[in-house]
């Protein structure tokens, strides 16, 4: 039975203003944005001169218009961040499923209110960025779905889900063809058929994605669901709140069982991440005893052998103690630009450096680098947004890392590792080994020193083979 191996390190610097339980996101300039303990103020993390985030520096960023807890979030191809809703919002936090949205400009460090969701409530709902640049949004009380267009700051009605299934609590997965996979929590809970469906953007319709061999959630576990991830072999793993897991095969549009969790463990709101070494690591807690209760354990799924392992015993004692004191819903996971895993336990952030390497067919590929205008460059290549979403949680926290980052390493060893802000890329994921061509634009950082640099595109912590080029602001 194969498991990931690597080194755990506690972050050297704590999140300003306290926290460690909120959403954390990868921005297009290589920095990390995390919401602090007041659920309104954000902080930004930059890596140290060697590109190490565990020793990075936090600075406070702007506040959202209101405190939000458990909300939708998407980083846009122009580098801005859009958030919507909040199962809890306001001051003090109230369970009101807020239907407002706003957008953050990291260059100006300003939040601006945007269009209101068409229904009166938005909370516990998934959202996902499509190849068109529009964002698909679910609705917690019915089968309606909507598209938000950042270009026009407007919502339009999208396809109606099958079986009257509402999107409450669901975890959505983007597939290489641009469609969106969803397990039907509520339709399956009221039927002996455990169903799934896919949203097809080209026809604006939801279509059947087959039936599962086992139910993944129910009223007994609060209709919760865990993380899900597209895997390199063309399948998707879903982690269930009742301890059952399932595998979806894209090519056959069919499901099979996956190894189940130990007795009483379940992913009742829980993070997961695909490591660059090929392992899918996710959290689960004692959902079968009491919802949202610890101890939380970390599990490793190896898709090459279809095996599931509890890796909690391999963790540093301090980390295992922190996880034992909390439910999995408090934890957060995100893949960092250097290929490490960032884990939030509610008390601290931890860095995990896997020792294995990604396969060549997973890596972005740079075909060309061309100079544009005003310090900008354009990269043409393959798999620039990666082969999956990298990081997952579900309806409450959205932290996808399938974003093309551009890392610049100077041939001068005194110059620190830098990231150039990217824009004008097409959202989505690629199949392993895909040669479909795409592009991304990047802007050299302020004060950039001209010279020869090794340029890499990074997606989900997996870097391309570097290309040497002369860069001039």
C-alpha positions in Angstrom: 0.0 0.0 0.0 1.6 3.3 -1.2 1.3 6.5 0.7 2.7 10.0 0.3 5.9 10.8 2.1 7.3 14.2 3.0 8.1 16.8 5.6 5.7 18.8 7.8 6.7 22.2 9.1 4.6 24.7 11.1 4.4 28.1 9.6 6.9 30.5 11.2 4.5 33.5 11.2 0.9 33.5 12.4 -2.0 35.0 10.5 -2.4 38.7 11.5 -5.6 39.5 13.3 -5.9 35.9 14.3 -7.6 33.0 12.4 -6.6 30.0 10.5 -10.1 28.6 9.9 -11.2 30.7 7.0 -11.0 30.6 3.3 -7.5 30.8 1.7 -7.0 31.5 -1.9 -4.2 31.5 -4.5 -4.0 34.8 -6.4 -2.6 35.1 -9.9 0.6 36.9 -8.7 1.7 33.9 -6.6 0.6 35.4 -3.2 -1.9 33.8 -0.9 -5.0 35.6 0.4 -6.6 34.3 3.7 -9.6 35.7 5.6 -8.8 36.4 9.3 -10.7 35.8 12.5 -13.2 38.6 12.1 -14.5 36.9 8.8 -14.1 40.3 7.1 -10.5 41.3 7.0 -8.1 39.5 4.7 -4.3 39.0 4.9 -1.9 38.4 2.2 1.1 36.0 2.3 4.2 36.4 0.2 6.9 33.8 0.1 10.4 34.4 1.4 13.3 35.1 -1.0 13.7 31.4 -1.7 10.0 30.9 -2.6 9.2 29.2 0.7 5.7 30.1 2.0 6.2 28.5 5.5 8.7 31.3 6.2 6.7 33.9 4.3 5.4 37.3 5.4 1.8 38.3 6.1 0.4 41.8 5.5 -3.2 42.9 6.2 -5.4 43.6 3.2 -8.7 45.4 2.8 -12.0 44.3 4.4 -15.0 43.0 2.7 -18.1 45.1 3.0 -19.5 42.7 5.6 -18.3 39.7 7.5 -18.9 36.5 5.6 -18.6 32.9 6.7 -18.9 29.9 4.3 -19.3 31.7 1.0 -18.5 31.1 -2.7 -15.2 32.4 -4.1 -13.5 32.5 -7.5 -10.3 34.0 -8.7 -10.9 35.5 -12.1 -8.6 35.5 -15.2 -8.0 39.2 -14.8 -6.6 38.6 -11.3 -9.5 39.8 -9.3 -11.4 37.8 -6.7 -15.2 37.5 -6.7 -17.1 36.3 -3.6 -20.8 35.7 -3.1 -23.1 34.9 -0.2 -22.3 33.7 3.2 -24.2 31.1 5.2 -23.5 33.4 8.1 -22.9 37.1 7.6 -23.1 40.5 9.2 -21.9 41.7 12.6 -22.6 39.7 14.7 -22.7 36.7 12.4 -26.2 35.5 11.7 -27.3 32.4 9.8 -29.0 34.4 7.0 -27.7 32.9 3.7 -26.7 36.4 2.4 -27.3 36.9 -1.3 -24.9 39.8 -2.0 -21.6 39.6 -3.8 -18.5 41.8 -4.1 -15.2 41.8 -6.0 -11.6 42.4 -4.8 -8.9 44.2 -6.8 -5.6 43.1 -5.4 -3.7 45.9 -7.2 -5.8 48.6 -5.7 -6.6 46.7 -2.5 -10.2 47.6 -2.8 -13.5 45.7 -2.5 -16.4 46.8 -4.7 -20.0 45.6 -4.4 -21.4 43.6 -7.4 -24.7 42.3 -8.5 -27.1 40.6 -6.1 -27.9 36.9 -6.6 -31.4 36.6 -8.2 -32.8 34.6 -5.3 -33.3 35.9 -1.8 -30.7 33.6 -0.3 -27.3 32.2 -1.3 -25.5 30.0 1.2 -24.2 26.4 1.3 -24.1 26.6 -2.5 -21.3 25.7 -4.9 -19.9 28.0 -7.6 -17.4 27.2 -10.3 -15.5 29.2 -13.0 -16.3 28.1 -16.5 -14.1 28.3 -19.7 -16.3 31.2 -20.8 -15.2 33.3 -17.8 -18.7 33.1 -16.4 -19.4 31.5 -13.0 -22.0 28.8 -12.5 -23.9 29.2 -9.3 -26.2 26.8 -7.6 -29.3 27.5 -5.5 -29.8 26.0 -2.0 -33.7 25.7 -2.2 -34.3 24.6 -5.7 -33.0 23.1 -9.0 -32.4 26.5 -10.6 -28.8 27.5 -11.5 -27.4 30.8 -12.6 -24.5 32.3 -14.5 -22.7 35.3 -13.2 -20.8 37.3 -15.8 -18.0 39.5 -14.3 -17.7 41.4 -17.6 -21.2 42.8 -17.3 -21.7 42.3 -13.6 -25.0 40.5 -14.1 -26.7 37.2 -13.5 -28.7 35.2 -16.0 -30.7 32.0 -15.5 -28.9 28.8 -16.5 -30.1 25.2 -16.9 -32.5 23.6 -14.5 -31.1 20.6 -12.6 -32.6 17.1 -13.1 -34.8 15.4 -10.6 -35.6 18.6 -8.8 -32.2 18.4 -7.1 -31.1 21.5 -5.2 -27.5 22.4 -5.0 -27.3 22.8 -1.2 -24.2 21.3 0.3 -22.9 19.9 -3.1 -19.3 19.7 -4.2 -18.8 20.5 -7.9 -15.9 19.3 -10.1 -14.8 20.8 -13.4 -13.9 18.1 -16.1 -11.5 18.4 -19.0 -14.4 18.9 -21.5 -15.5 22.0 -19.5 -18.6 20.2 -18.0 -19.3 20.3 -14.3 -19.9 17.1 -12.3 -22.2 17.0 -9.3 -23.4 14.3 -6.9 -27.1 14.7 -6.1 -27.2 14.9 -2.3 -30.9 15.7 -1.9 -32.3 13.8 -4.9 -30.3 10.7 -3.7 -31.5 11.1 -0.1 -35.1 10.8 -1.2 -34.7 7.8 -3.6 -33.2 4.4 -3.8 -31.2 5.6 -6.8 -28.1 7.5 -5.9 -27.6 9.8 -8.8 -25.3 12.3 -10.3 -25.5 14.8 -13.1 -23.3 17.1 -15.3 -23.8 20.6 -16.5 -22.9 21.0 -20.2 -22.1 24.7 -20.9 -22.4 24.5 -24.7 -26.1 23.5 -24.4 -26.8 25.1 -21.0 -28.3 21.8 -19.8 -27.9 19.3 -17.0 -27.6 15.6 -18.1 -27.4 12.3 -16.2 -24.0 11.2 -14.9 -25.2 7.7 -13.9 -25.9 6.2 -10.5 -23.6 5.4 -7.6 -23.4 2.0 -5.9 -23.7 3.6 -2.5 -25.2 6.8 -0.9 -22.6 9.4 0.2 -24.8 11.5 2.4 -28.2 11.6 4.2 -30.2 13.5 6.8 -28.3 11.4 9.4 -25.1 13.2 8.5 -26.7 16.6 7.9 -26.8 16.2 4.1 -23.1 17.1 4.2 -20.4 16.1 1.7 -16.6 16.1 1.6 -14.1 17.1 -1.0 -13.9 15.7 -4.6 -11.0 15.6 -7.1 -10.4 14.7 -10.7 -7.6 12.2 -10.9 -4.9 11.6 -13.6 -6.5 8.4 -14.8 -9.7 10.1 -15.9 -11.8 9.4 -12.8 -13.1 11.5 -10.0 -13.2 10.6 -6.4 -16.0 11.8 -4.1 -15.6 11.6 -0.3 -18.9 11.0 1.6 -20.1 12.2 5.0 -21.2 8.7 5.9 -17.8 7.1 5.3 -18.7 5.9 1.8 -16.6 7.1 -1.1 -17.2 6.7 -4.8 -15.3 6.9 -8.1 -16.8 8.4 -11.3 -15.3 7.3 -14.7 -15.6 10.0 -17.2 -15.2 7.9 -20.3 -18.0 5.4 -19.4 -20.2 7.9 -17.5 -20.4 5.3 -14.7 -19.6 4.9 -11.0 -17.9 2.3 -8.8 -17.2 2.1 -5.2 -14.0 3.4 -3.6 -12.4 2.1 -0.3 -14.6 3.3 2.6 -13.4 5.2 5.7 -13.0 3.4 9.0 -16.1 3.0 11.1 -17.7 6.3 12.3 -15.4 8.4 10.1 -16.9 10.7 7.5 -16.1 13.8 5.5 -18.9 16.1 6.8 -17.5 19.2 5.3 -13.8 18.5 4.9 -10.9 19.6 2.7 -8.8 17.7 0.3 -6.0 18.3 -2.1 -4.2 16.6 -5.0 -0.5 16.6 -4.2 2.1 16.9 -7.0 3.3 13.4 -6.1 0.0 12.0 -7.3 -1.7 11.3 -4.0 -5.1 12.7 -3.0 -5.0 13.7 0.7 -8.2 14.6 2.6 -9.6 15.1 6.1 -12.4 13.3 7.8 -13.7 13.3 11.4 -16.1 11.3 13.7 -19.3 12.1 11.7 -20.7 8.7 12.7 -20.5 9.6 16.4 -21.4 13.3 16.3 -21.4 15.7 13.4 -18.5 18.1 13.1 -16.6 16.5 16.0 -13.0 15.4 16.3 -10.6 13.8 16.2 -9.9 14.7 12.6 -7.7 12.3 10.7 -5.9 12.7 7.4 -6.3 10.0 4.7 -4.3 9.3 1.6 -6.0 7.9 -1.5 -3.6 6.3 -4.1 -5.5 6.1 -7.4 -2.9 3.8 -8.9 -3.7 1.0 -6.4 -7.2 2.1 -5.4 -6.1 2.1 -1.7 -7.0 4.3 1.2 -4.6 4.8 4.1 -4.9 6.7 7.4 -1.7 8.7 7.6 -2.4 10.5 10.9 0.1 8.4 12.8 2.9 9.8 10.5 2.1 13.4 11.4 4.2 15.5 13.9 2.8 15.1 17.4 1.8 18.8 17.6 -0.1 18.6 14.3 -1.9 15.4 15.3 -2.9 17.0 18.6 -4.3 20.1 16.9 -6.4 17.8 14.5 -7.6 15.7 17.4 -9.1 18.8 19.0 -11.3 19.8 16.1 -13.8 18.7 13.5 -12.7 18.4 9.9 -15.0 21.3 8.8 -12.6 23.7 10.6 -9.6 22.6 8.5 -8.5 24.0 5.2 -6.1 22.7 2.5 -4.6 24.5 -0.5 -1.7 23.6 -2.9 1.0 26.3 -2.8 3.0 27.5 -5.9 6.1 25.7 -4.7 4.2 22.3 -4.7 3.7 22.2 -1.0 0.4 21.7 0.8 -0.9 24.5 3.1 -3.0 23.0 5.9 -5.0 25.1 8.3 -6.1 23.4 11.5 -8.0 26.3 13.1 -5.0 26.9 15.4 -2.0 27.1 13.0 -1.0 26.7 9.4 1.2 23.8 8.5 3.4 23.2 5.4 3.8 19.8 3.9 6.5 19.2 1.3 5.9 15.9 -0.6 9.0 14.1 -1.6 7.6 12.5 -4.8 7.6 14.1 -8.2 4.7 14.7 -10.7 4.6 12.8 -14.0 5.6 14.6 -17.2 2.0 14.5 -18.6 0.7 16.5 -15.6 3.1 19.4 -16.1 2.4 22.6 -18.0 4.4 23.1 -21.1 5.8 26.3 -22.4 6.0 26.5 -26.2 7.0 30.1 -26.6 7.4 33.4 -24.7 6.8 36.6 -26.7 7.1 40.3 -25.6 3.9 42.3 -25.5 3.5 45.9 -24.6 4.1 47.9 -21.4 6.2 45.2 -19.7 3.9 42.4 -20.6 4.7 39.0 -22.1 2.5 36.2 -23.6 3.2 32.5 -23.1 1.8 29.9 -25.4 1.7 26.3 -24.2 -0.1 23.2 -23.1 -1.9 22.3 -19.8 -1.3 25.9 -18.4 -4.2 25.5 -15.9 -3.3 22.0 -14.8 -5.1 18.7 -14.8 -7.5 19.3 -12.0 -8.6 21.9 -9.5 -5.8 21.0 -7.1 -7.6 22.0 -3.9 -11.2 21.1 -2.8 -13.6 21.5 0.1 -17.1 21.8 -1.3 -20.0 24.3 -0.8 -18.5 26.2 2.1 -15.0 26.9 0.9 -13.8 27.2 -2.7 -10.1 27.4 -3.1 -9.3 26.0 -6.6 -5.7 26.4 -7.7 -6.0 25.6 -11.4 -4.6 29.0 -12.1 -1.5 29.6 -14.3 1.2 31.3 -12.3 4.4 32.5 -13.8 7.5 32.0 -11.7 10.7 33.9 -12.5 14.1 32.7 -11.3 17.0 35.0 -12.1 20.3 33.6 -13.2 21.7 36.0 -10.7 21.6 34.1 -7.3 21.1 37.4 -5.4 17.7 38.1 -7.0 14.8 36.5 -5.0 12.2 34.1 -6.6 9.5 36.3 -8.1 6.0 35.7 -9.5 4.5 37.8 -12.3 0.8 38.6 -12.2 -1.0 36.6 -14.9 -4.2 37.4 -16.9 -6.1 36.6 -20.0 -6.1 32.8 -19.5 -8.9 30.4 -20.2 -10.3 28.7 -17.1 -10.6 24.9 -16.9 -8.5 21.8 -16.7 -6.7 19.6 -19.2 -6.5 15.8 -19.7 -3.2 14.2 -18.9 -0.7 14.7 -21.7 -3.1 17.1 -23.7 -1.4 19.0 -26.4 -4.3 21.5 -26.8 -2.8 25.0 -27.0 -3.6 27.9 -24.7 -2.0 31.1 -23.6 -1.5 33.3 -20.6 -0.3 36.9 -20.3 2.0 38.1 -17.5 3.1 41.4 -16.3 6.6 42.0 -14.9 6.6 43.0 -11.2 7.1 46.7 -10.2 10.8 47.5 -10.0 11.7 44.4 -12.0 15.4 44.1 -13.0 16.0 43.3 -16.6 18.0 40.2 -17.3 17.9 36.5 -18.2 15.4 34.5 -16.2 14.3 30.9 -16.0 10.5 31.1 -16.6 8.1 28.4 -15.4 4.4 28.1 -15.5 3.0 26.6 -12.3 -0.5 25.2 -11.9 -1.6 23.3 -8.7 2.0 23.5 -7.5 3.3 21.6 -10.6 5.8 23.5 -12.6 6.8 23.3 -16.3 10.3 22.8 -17.5 11.9 26.2 -17.2 12.6 28.3 -20.3 15.5 30.7 -20.4 14.6 34.2 -21.7 15.7 37.8 -21.6 13.0 39.8 -19.9 13.0 43.6 -20.2 10.3 45.9 -18.5 
